[in-house]
Every structure is written in C-alpha cells, then in structure tokens.
Amino acid sequence: MARGISARQACRLVGMSRSSFAYRAAPDRNAVLRERLRQLAEEHPKIGYRMAWAHLKDEFAPLNLKRVRRLWKEEGLNLKRKQSNRIRGVTRPIELATSPNEGWSMDFCHDSLASGLKVKCLVIVDEATRECVALEAHRRIPSSLVVATLGRAFAARGVPSYIRCDNGPEFRSWSVRLFLKRHGVKLVWIQPGSPWQNGFAERFIGTLRSECLSAERFVTLAEAQVNLGAWRRFYNESRPHSSLGYSSPSTFSLALSRSVPECA
C-alpha cells in the first residue's frame, strides 16, 4: 500500500483473500472460564475435567461438559492415567447399603508430620451416601479410641445396621465387638487380603490422600486434626461426587432420605 497498490491488488498478488486480510481476531469468550479452570486445577491438583465441570456448572450455567473437556486439554491440565490392577480369583459377594445410615465402612490410613512422626487416621464412611461419618487423626488409635469414635458417631447420626472393616486387631478386639453387639450392630469382616471388599473406605482414603494428605504439609498433630476436620466438611458439604451424579454427599443424603418413605 506504501507503493500505491490497493488492498485488492495486494491480496491478489500474495494469494490472500480480502476477508482474511481484513479479519480481526475476536476476544476469547472462554478467557474467564480458562482462568477458573487453571485456578481449580491449582487448588485441587488431582481432579479431572469432569470434576472441574461439576464445580463450575452452576457458576457458568449453562456449561457443556465437552467444552470443559476441550479447554482442560488445551490448558494441559490432564492427569496421567493409572494402570488398573485386575482382581483375580473368586470373591464372595458383598451386601450393599441402599439407604442412609444402613451400613458403614471403616478403615485406617497413615501419614507423617513434617518432623517424621507417624500419624494414624480412622476413617468411617456411609456406604449409601458416601458421607464421611468420622475422620480421626492421632499418633496411636487403640480399640478404646475406636469405641469412643463410634459412640460419638452413633450419638450424632444414629446406629447403623452393620459396619464393614478388615481383620485388623483394633477391629477384632473384644471391646469393639462387645460395644457393637450391645448396640445391635452387625460386624462384617472382609476376607483377608481382599481390600476391594471394603471399597467404599478404600475409595475415600484414596481421595483423602490425593487431595489432602499428599497436598498439605502438617507441622503438628493439632494442625493435622484441624485441617482434616475442615477437609471433611468440604468433602461432605461441597465436593461433587461422581458416583452421586456430581452432587455432594450431604445433598445426596438429604434427597435419598426424602425418597425412602415414598418407596416404602
């Protein structure tokens, strides 16, 4: 154009259409959504695009899952897939809870403080609603502390029909067995070496470890207890759960409790 050539002639000489020459990129309509996805991935490093969509679907409604998947991939936020371990052999079928407070699963997980001191966590999960009934962290958890935790849970939520656990000495102790027998609770032990039979607790522990224990560095036991209590409230009340239609366990429990009388 400095040589006195018109835009039409210049485009014809270089083989470019006039519409391409005049095109001006429009602002990215996904800029805010991209920023929120990056922020969410930083706050929760172990979530995938489906969980991110569940967190943001109300904020950006209507929000398409495929749109989130495309942006999640473009931002390089995908997680590496883990190889699944195939379960071999024949295992006995397990009964599944269908109503809130019908059946609980409990198990232990372990972590350590910044000083290297070991921390033991007792986890109790409602099998029907996936709610975390109790999450206790101490240096040691003997059977007496298991009984005390169950007593507080019974007082707060009521007594379940059964509790599923492994064959650990804390769960097989006479104090735990007598306490549950006194309250009419059936104690269901999984087969030795078959942790998948306690899958609800194992799944919760995996989430707890990836989103809290591995993401935080606790200096003192008191700090660990406070942070675990806050994360438990977040998990029950705010965190979407994929197996519950991406609603929180508390919301799903309330809906399930209201539907039980109608089904009866």
Secondary structure, 3 states (H helix, E strand, C coil): CCCCCCHHHHHHHHCCCHHHHHCCCCCCCCHHHHHHHHHHHHHCCCCCHHHHHHHHCCCCCCCCHHHHHHHHHHCCCCCCCCCCCCCCCCCCCCCCCCCCCCEEEEEEEEEECCCCCEEEEEEEEECCCCCEEEEEEECCCCHHHHHHHHHHHHHHHCCCCEEEECCCHHHHCHHHHHHHHHCCCEEEECCCCCHHHHHHHHHHHHHHHHHHHCCCCCCCHHHHHHHHHHHHHHHHHCCCEHHHCCECHHHHHHHHHHHHHHHC
